[in-house]
Amino acid sequence: MAQAQADGAPERQLQPARALGEPGPQAVSAASAAAPASALPPPALHASPMLDENIPSAVRGQQPVFVSGDQVTGQPDIKAVIDGHAELRRGDTVIRADRMEYDVPEDRATAEGNVHINRAGNVYEGTLLDLQVDAFSGFFSDARYRFLETGGHGEASRVDFIDNDHSVVYNSTYTTCERTNEDSWRPDWILRARKITLDRAEDVGTAENGVLEFKGVPILPVPRITFPLSDKRKSGFLPPTIGLDSVSGIEYEQPYYWNIAPNRDATITPMLMSRRGAALAGEFRYLEPSYKGTAAAVYMPSDQLRDRDRWAYSLKHNGQIDSPIGGLGLNLDIKRVSDDNYWRDFTQRSSPTGMYTQLTQRLLSADASLNWSKGDHSVALRTLKWQTLQDASAPITPPYDRMPQLQWRYAPQDLAGGFDASVMADYSSFHADRYYTNQPNAERSFLSAQISRPFLAPAGFVTPKVMLNTTNYQFDYALGNGATSVSRTLPTFSLDSGLVFERDTQFLGRNFLQTLEPRAFYTYTPYRDQSMIPIYDTAPNDFNFASIYTENSFGGNDRIADNNLLTVGLTTRLLDADTGAEAVRLGIAQRVRFSDQRVNMPGVSTISERLSDVLLGAGINWTPEWAFDSTVQYNPKTSRSMRSTIGARYSPGKYRTVSAAYRLQKVTDFITEPSEQLDVGWQWPLNDLWGDKSERATRSGGRWYTVGRLNYSMKDSKFVDTVVGLEYEACCWIGRVVLERLQNTLLSSNTRLMFQVEFLGFSRLSLGSNPLQSLQRNVPRYQMLNQDVTAPSRFTQYD
């Protein structure tokens, strides 16, 4: 720079690019010419409409036509005759042939001999062409075609082009199997039809008077069928499902999909079960900017096995709108079935959203809430009513209905002095069947206020907190002591503190940031006798690393534990020095109790142990492929583990995952049924068990995968749930066979054998209920084969 100034030579600047129509250099003002380089706009690239995936109609008509060949004769703007290697280009359309004539005024091209058309990546080849180029109307004789998005291709005696989006193919074939150069090549599956209508606007093909062949064997006559030309949704019949269920017998389902709008759709499914009768299922989904939801229902008149009508329905809605008075929200989650046996008889019902599966639970909620929030205030009005499906061999106590619940919360922000505070008031009216509960219904009013002052620093924190809880109960009949009301007021104090030490270190050649994080949490709540208060929504908190640092040992508002205890813990982490990802986490925590805990659940004695069980936790993610996580609850007095959860996962690549988990639960004050289970899940290719070769099937051969999940009860010495299957992926189809056995009760289970053949780019044919949904629901980290295929650009098949 200094040399250039000394020599008197001006600096040379890059000029910004100009689009067509922008003023040239002579139009630049003297002021802008004298401006420093930093004031000039940076150079910019301008997008060309020629690079758009879809050329707009207005632009398409203005595009020029280019012709070339060995010899070009004719009259300018009238007619061109091209002999030898003839080629015509216009926008995204290319036509090649041995000989071609182009009529300019009519925009008409006629070609013969090795005719080739590429229209936005869709390719047609044949012997004779007559085409209006811009309108893309005309005909093609003895044609072969290939579609860009699906890779589908075939042959036809004639193709009639109706317009840019519509064409009709006669005496045609269609398949997505990749063609080889071998003369003996035959597609694994192929659709032969007298007529196929192609609608590119809707991306739907309609075949008439045809047959579907698989491995050279006709498997399905096709009087009329529609199939996709892309991954867009479309209305029409979905492939039927034919299955064999150990309870319902032979099942047949024929779903119809209705694509109502881009944000609404419905599926209607008539069903026939040989041992039960006919049924009809439906599901409707909607999605709007401020709300969304799903509604599903099933109805079976006169179930032959139960001698009654069977039905079920569910509704889920979530909405939030802004209004002048604040944000308003409406949430609905309603599930109901006809009888107590529904969950056991229809355990396998499924749907795209899983709503039918939710209908087979034993506790079904009807939950509706109306919410309002503005600034620091929020109000919620809720009603919750349960349907409990009872089993005489294993009855359950139904939860209480809340009819209604009204809650107000005030949480001011940016309080002076760095304080945090909140106030919550709750009114709930509890109702339940006294046959199961044996206690009165009640109206409960609850008020909770808390204030804390966090002191934060880079090396640690200290947070003192004070809480006040007051509760009043009004019962619909007197308790054992004659009281019809009970009140309780309790203060709580807690002090949470922690430190964070860091250092740089190395392990196994990797650089890490290691932390050491001691933490101490003290809480005190005085004793109040709460033994006369019934239990409506309260249960003991799980003993884990999250709950051990909380003030109350219970979830819900019917019990507030008289705690006088200190929790101490220590955590160390190894964080990757480059990415910050957690590679290792080790933790330990234990409670020290300074006085007995006398407040407990009914039937549970006073907790007098001064030292709680020790919590030990470890998480290792040394590489993205390996993961290990474990939590152990260890009793130092008995030198035994009271509860352990140990899990590991190995996922070296796509469609390769193995996971295993061991769960142990001993009898405690709150757990009366011990359990010990081993859970193993996997998805793995059989062709190459240990290598990491190509994940995709090729034209030379397919790939076998094994997939499944086994849940084994070591206490009962039997499998609880079993899902095992095989998948085969060829270049143009996927086959699945899955055996599923799911336990319903201690003495009964349902077994299904399911088959499925998925013709890629065409459809799925299933035997048995959908095995794909069973694998997605039961196998951890299951990946659907062929799910990551992206839609190709028209430039990927550019001539």
N, C-alpha and C positions, 0 to 999 in steps of 0.2 A: 504494500500500500504506500509506504513512504517513498519507495523508488518510483512508483508511477506518478506521484505528485511532484517529485523532483524533476522528472523528465517532462512534466507538463502534459502527459498523456491522460486522457479521460478514462475513468473506469468503464468497462463494458458490462452491461446488465442484461440478463435474460428478459425478453419481452413476454408478458402474459399472453397465453393462447387466446384466440378470438373465435367465437362462434360465428356462423354465417349471419350477416346482417349487422354485426357490431362495427363501430367506426374504426377506420384504419389509423395508422400512425399520424397521418396528416391532420386528423381531427383532435388530437390530444392537445390540451391547452398548454400555454407556456408555464402556468403555475404548476401543473402536474409534471411537466417535463423537468422542472427545476426541483421537484420534491426529492427528498433523500430516498435511498433504496428501501429503507425500512418502512416507508409510508406507502409503497406500491403494493397492490394486492398480490398475493402469491399466485403462481401459475396454477391453472385449474383444468382438469380433464372434463369434457362434456360428453355425456352418454349419448350414444347413437341409437335411434329407434330400431336400427337394423339388428341390434343385439337383444331386443326384447324377446322373451319366450313366446308371447302371443302378439303378433303385429295387429294394431287396431285397424278396423275396416276403413276408416278415413285415410289412414296412411297407406294401406295396401293398394288402394286404387290409384295412388299417385306415384307408385314406384315404377322405375323404368324397366324395360325388357332388354336383355342382352342375348344375342344369338351368336354362335360360333360353329365352325365345322371345317371340313377339308375344302368345300366349295360352297359359297353363298351367292345366290343370284336372286333377282327380283327387283321390286320398285320400292324406294324409300317411303315409309309411312303407309304403304299399301300391302305389300306381300313379300315374304322372304322364303326362299326354298334352299334348304341346307342338305347337301349330300356328303355322306361320310363323316363319322364321329360328330353327328349333329347334336347341338346342345342349346337349350333355352333356359335362361335364369330370370326369375322375377321374385324378389323378396325371399321368402322361405321355400319357394318351389323351384325344383330343378327337374328338367325333362331331358333325357338322352335317348338317342335312337340312331339306327343306320341312316335313316332318311326322315326329314321332317319338313312340313310346310306350316308357316305361321301367317294367318290373315290378321293384319294389324287392326283394321276398323272393327272387326268382329271379335278380336282378342281370342282367336280360335287356333289351336294347334292340332294338326293331324300327324301321326308318326307311325312308322312301321319298321319292323326288324330290330330285335333286342331292345325293346322299349323299356326305359327305366324312369320311374318318377320317385322323387323324394319330396314329400310335403311335410315340412316341420318335423322331420325325423321318421315319419311313416313312409314305408317304401313299398312300391308296387312295381312288378315286372311282368311283361307280356309281349304279345306279337303285334297288336294293332291298337292304336289310341286315337280317340276323337274327343277333344277337351276344350271347353271354354276356360281359359287359364285363370282369370281372376275369380269368376263365379265358381270355378271348379265343378263344372257340370259336363257330363258326357258319358262315354263308356270305354271299357278296356276289355280286350278279348284275351282268353287263355292266360289268365293273370295268376301271379304269385304275389303274396302280400305279407308284410311284417309290421306290427304296431310297436311304437316306441315304448310306451309306458309299461305294458305287460310283457313284451317280448313275444306275444302271440303271433302266430303266422299260419299260413295255409295256402291252398290252391283253389281256383274257381274257373269255370268255363267262361264267365263273364262278370264284370263289375260295372254297375251303373252308378256313376257319381251324380247325386241329386243336387247337392250344393256343397258349401264348404264343410258342413257338419254331418251330412247324411249321405249314405251310400247303401246299395243293395248288392249282395254277392250271391250268385247262383251256382248250384251244384258244387258246393264248397266244403272245405275241411277247415278245422281250427284246432290248434294245440299250442302250448307254450314250451314243449320239449325242444331242446336245442338240437338243431340239425347238424349232422356231421357230413363229411365229404364221401363217406362210404356209400356205395350203391345199395348195400343191403340195409341201410338205415331205416328203422321203423320207429315211430314215436311210441312211448309207453302208453300215452292216452291220446285220444283224438276224437273230436266231435265231427261227424259227417251229417250234413244237412242239405236239403234241397234248396233252402233259401236262408240267408242270414242278413238281417237288417242291422246296419251299424249307425248308431247315433252318437257322434262325437260331442255334441252339445251336452248330452246327459252322460256320456261315456258308458253307454249300455249297448250290448249286442243282443239281438233276438233271433234265435234259431227256430226254424219250423221244419216239421217232417224229417227228423233226424234220429241219430242213435249215438250214444256215447260208448266208446270202446276203450277197454283197459287191457293192456298186454295182448292185443289182438282179439279179445273176447268181448262181444257186445254185452254190456251190463245194465244199460238203462235206455229204454226207448224214450225219445224226446219229441212228442207231438208239438210242443212249444215250450221254450225255456229262454230266460234271459240270463246274461252273464256280464260281469264288469269288464270294461275296457281300461279302467284305471282303479285307483284305490278309493274313488268317490263312493259315497253311499247311494243306494238306489232302491226303489220300491220293487217288490216282487217276492215270489216264493223262495224261501231258503231251503237247502237240502233237508230231506226228512231224516228223522232219527228213529231207528228201530232197535229195540233192546230187550234184554231179558233180566228181570229183577226177581230176587228170591222171594219177595213178598207180593208184588203187584202182577207178576207174570210177564207176558210179552207186552211191550210198550211200543206204541207208534206215535210220533209227534211230527206235525207238519206246520212249521212256523211260516208266517207271512210277515214280511217287513214293509212298513209304510214310512217312506221318507217324506214327512209332511212338509217340512221346511228346513232350511239349514240349521235352525235351532230347536226343531221339534221332530220327534219320530215316535213310532209305535211298533210293537211286535205283537201279533195275534197268533196263538198257537192252539189249534185243536189237538186233543190227545185221546188215545184209546188204550186202555189197559185191560188185558184179557180177563183178569180175575176181579176187576173192580167196575169197569164200565167206561163211559165217555166223559171227557172233561174239556173245559175251555179255559185257557190262560191268556192274559194280556198284560202288556206293560207299556206305559206312556212316559216319555221323558221330554223336559223342556228346559231351556236355558235362555235367560234374558240378562241384560246388563246389571240389573239390581236384584234378581232372584232366579232360583233354579229349583228343580224338583223332579221326583219320579213317583209314579203311581203304578201299582201292580195288583193283580187279582187273579184268583183261580176258583173255578166253580165246577163241582162234580155232582150231578144229580144222582141220587140212589146208588151210593157205593155198595156193591154187592157183598163185600167182606164185612162192612159195618152196618149195613141195612139202614143208611141214613144219608142225607145230603151232606157233602163236604165242601167247605169253602175257606178261603183265606184272602186277605187283602193287606196292603201296606201303602203308606203315603209318607213321602219325605219332601219337605219344602224348607228352603232357607232363603230369606229375603231381607234386604236392608235398603232403606231409602232415606234420603236427606229431606228434612222439612224445616220450615221456619222455626219450629219449636224444638228442633234437635233431631238426632238420628233415631229412626223407628225401625224395628226389626220384628219379623214374624218367623218363628221356627216351629215346624211340625214334624213329628216322628211317631207315626201310628202304625201298629201291627196287630192284627187280630186273626184268629182262626176259629173254626167251627166247634172243635171239641178237644178234649184232653189227649186223645190218641193221635192227633195230627202230626206232632213232632216225630213220632215213632213210625208212622205209616208212610210219610213223604219226606224222608230224610235226604233224598237225592235231587229234589227239585232245584233248578238253577236258572239263572238269567244273566244277561250281559252285565247288570249292575250288582248281582248277588242278592237282590231283594227277596227272591223266593227262598234262598237258603236261610236268610234271617228269619223267615216264618217258621222254621223248624226248631227254634229254640224253645225252652220250657218257660222262660219268663219273657213275655211280650208286653211292650210298653205302648201307652197312648200318651205321648208327651207333647204338650203345646205350650209355647211361651211367647209373650209379647214384651219387647224390650224397648226402653227409651234411654237415651244418654245425651247429655249436653254439658260441655265443660267438665267440671269436677263431679257432677252428679250422674247417677244411673239408677233406673228402676226396672224391675223385671216382675211380670205377673205370669205365673206358671201353674198349669194343671198337669198332674201325672197320675195315671190310673193303670194298674198292672193287670194282665191276664196271666194266671199261673196254671200251667198244664201239669196236673197232678198224676203221679204214678203210685198205685197202691203199694208196690214193693219198695219204693223209695220216695216217700212224700217229702215235700220241701215246704218250709214256712214262707208264705207269701210276703213280699215287702209291703209296706204301708203306702196307700195312695196319698197324694197331696192334693187336696181339693178345697181351696187352692193353696198356692204359696206366693207371698208378696214380699219382695226384697228391695231394699233401698241401700245404696252405697254412696258415700261421700269420701273422695280421696283428693284433697287439695294438692296442687302442684306448686313447686317453688316457694315453700314456706321459708320464712326468715330464719336465719341461723343454721340452715342446712338440715332442718328437721323433716322427717317423714311421718305423716299421720293419716289415719283413715277411720271412718265410722261406718258400721254396717248394722242395719236393722232387718229382721226377718220374722215374718208371720207365716206359720204353716198349720194347716188343718189336716190331721192324720186320720185315715180311715182304713180298716181292714176287717176281714172276717174273723170274728172272735173264736170260731171253732178251731182255728189254727194258732191264733196269737195268745188267747187266754189273758188278755189285758185290755184296759179301756182305750177307746179312741180319745184323741186329745187335740187341743189347740195350743200351739207353742209359740210364744213370743220371745225373741232372742235379740239382744243388743250387744255388740262388741265394739270397743274403741281401743285404739292402740296408737302409741307415739314412740318413735325411735330417733336416734341421732347417730348416723354412721360417721365414723372418723376413718377416712381412707388415706392411704399413703402407698407409694410404689412397693414398699417392702411389707405391707400388711394392712390390717383393718381391725377396728374395734367398734361393735354396734350394741349399745345398750337399748333395751326395749321394755316398755311397760304396757300391759294390756289389762282391760277390765271387761269381764263378761257377766251379763246378768240375764237370767232366763226365768220365764213364768209359764206354768202348765195349767190348763183348765181341762179336767177330765169329764167324760159324759156319764160316768158313775163313780162312786166312791172307791178309794183304794182300801187295802186291808185294814189300815188304821183309821178309816172313816174320812180321810181328807179327800176333797174334790179339787184341790189346787195345790201346787207346790211351787216355791220360788227358790232361786239359787243365785248368789252373786259371789264372784271370785276374781281376785286380782292375780296377775301373773307377771313375774319379772324374769327377763333373760338377758344374758350377756354373751355375745358371740365374738370371737376374736381369732385371728390367724396371722401367720407370718409366711413370707415367701422368700426363700434363699435360692440363688441361682449360681451356676458355674458352668464354664465350658469344659467339655470332656470328650473322650473318644472311646468307642467300644467297637471291636471287630472292624477297625479301619474306617468307621463312620464318625463324623463330627456331630455332637449333640449339645443341646443346652439342657442341663439337668437341674431340676427344681427339687427343693425340700420344703414341704408345706405342713408345718404343725398347726393344729387347730384345737381350740378349747371352747366348749359351749356349756354354759351354766344356766339352769332354769329353776325357778322356785314358784310353786303354787301351793297355798295352804290347803289343809284338809277340810272338806265339807262332806257330810254324810249324804250320799246320792243313791243309796240302796233302794229307796222307795220310788225312784224315778224310772218309769218303764223305758224300754229301748225302742226307738222309732226309726232312726236313720244312722245309728252308730255302730262301728265295728273297730276292733283293734288295728292299729297301723301295722303294716308289714315291717319286719325288722330288717332294714337295709341301710345303705349309706346315705340315702335321702332322708329317711324318717328319723334316723338316730340323732340328727341335729335339729329337732323340732321341739316346741314347747309341750305339746299334748301327745300322749301315747295313743289317742283314739282319733278316728276320723268321724265327723258328725258332731252334733251339739248336745247329745244326751249325757255325755260323760266328759268331765274335765279332770284329768289325773292330778293327784296331789304329789307333784314331783318336787324333789329336792335332790337334784343330781347334777353331775358334771360329766360331760362327754369329752373325751380326749381322742384325738386321731392324728395320724401322720400319713401323708401322701407324698410320693416321689414320682416324677415323670421324666421321661427322656423325649425331648422335642427335637425333631430334625432341624439342624442348623440352617439348612437352605430353604425348606418349605414350611417349617413350623408345625408339621404334622406330628401327632402324638404316636411315638413308636412303642413306648412302654409306660404303663401306669400301675403302680403298686400302692396299696393302701391298707391301713389297719385302724380300727376304732373300737372303743369300749366305754361303757357307762360305769360311773362310780356313784352308787346311790348312798346318800347320807341318812336317809330315814325310809321306813317302810312305805310302800305304795298301797294304801288301804282302799282306794277307789278302783273298782274293777268291773268287769262285765258280770252279769248274774251267774252264779255257780262257780266263779273263779276266786280262789283264795288270795289273801294278801301276798304281795311280792316283797319278800324280806331279804333276798340276796343282795349283798352290798356290791358285788361285781357282776355285771351282766355277761352274757356270752360275748366272745370276741368275734368281730367281723373282719374277715380277711378278703381282700379283693385283688385281682390281677387282670390286667388287659394288655395283650401284646399284639401289635400290628407292625411287626418288624419289616415286612414287605407288603405290597398291596395284595399279594397272592395268599398270604397266611394271616389268620386272625385267631386269637385265643382270648377267652373271657371267662372269668370264674368268680364266684362269691361263695365263701364258706362261713357258716355260723358255727363256731367252735366253743364247746363247753370245757373250760379248764379243769373243773372238778371231776368230771367223768372221763376226761381225755377223749371225748367222742365228738364227732360232728353232728349237730342237731339238724342242720339243713345245708345242702350243698347243691350248687348249680355250676356245672363245668361244661363249657362248650368250645368247640374248635371248628374252623372252616378253612378249606383249601380251595381257592378259585384261581387256577393259573391262566384261564382264558375263557373265551366265549363257549358256552355250552359245556363247560367243565367246572363242576363244583361238587364238593363233598362236605357235608356238615355232620357233626355228631354232638350230642348233648347228653349229659348224665344229670339226673335230678333225684335228690334224696330228701325226704321229709320225715323226721321222727315225730313222735307224739309230744306235744307241748301243752301249755295251759289253754291255748286257743285252737290247736289242731288235734282233733281226735282220731283222724284216719291217717295212719302212716302210708307213705308211698315211696317207691323206688322204681324209676323208669329210665330206660335207655332209648334215645330217639336218634335215628340215623336217616339222613336224606341225601340224595345224589342225582346228578345228571352228568353222563360221561360218554364219550364216543368209544365204541368197541373196536373200530377199525385200527385205531392207534391209541392203545391204552395209556402209554407213558410219554409219547412224543408230543410235539406241538406243531403238527403239520397243518395244511389248509383246513379251515373250518367249514368250507362250503363243498357241497357235492358238485362233481363235474360230470361232463358228458361221458367220461370213461367208466364211471361207476358211482354208486351211492355210498352213504355213510350210515352205519348203525349206531344208535345211542341207547344206553340203558338209563332208566330214570325210575325213581321211587322214593318212598319214605316208609320206615318201619318204626313203630312205637311199641316197645316191649315192656311189660310190667314184670319186674323181677320178683316182686312180692307175690304175684299171682301165677308166675311162670307161664305167661301166655302173651300173645300179641294183642294189643288193644286195637290199634288201627294199622291197616296194611294197604299200601298203594304201591304196586310194582308194574312196570311197563317197559315196552320196547318202542323205539321210534326209528323210522328209516327215512332218510332224506335223499331223494334222487334229484336230478337237475330240474324236474318239472312237477314233482309230486312228493308228498310226505305221507307216510303211513304210520299209524299208532295202534297199539294194542295195550290195554291197561286192565289190570285186575284190581278191584277196589273192595276192601272189606272194612266197614266202619262199625264200631261198637255203638249200639243204641242204649242198652241197659246192661246190668251185670250179667244177664242171662240171654240176651238177644242181640243180633247184629244183622246188617244188610250186606249182601254180596252182589257185585255186578261185574260182568265181563264186557268191556267196551272196545269197539273197533272204530277206526276212522281213516279214511283216505282223503287227503286234501290235494286237489288238483290246482297247482299254483296258477294264479291268474284266471281261474274259472270258478271253482266252488269246492265245498267240502261235503263229503258223503259220510254219514256216521251210522254205525251199528251199535246200539246202546246209547245211553245218555252221553253227552259230550265229554270225551276223555280229556280234551284240552283244558276244559274248565276244572276238571278234577285235579290235573297236574298243577295248574296255576294256584289252586286253592290249598293244596296239601304239601307240595315240594318246596322247601325254602330256596329262594333265589333261582327258581326255574326260569329259563329263557325260552321263549317260543321260537322254534326254528323259522328262519326266513323272515324274522320280524324287523330287521334293520335295513331292509332293501329300500333305498331312496329313489324317488321318481327321477328318471334321467332327464337331462336337458336335451332339447332338439339338436344342440350342437355336438352331442356325443355320437350322433349318427349323421354327421354333416358330410355332404358331397361337395 
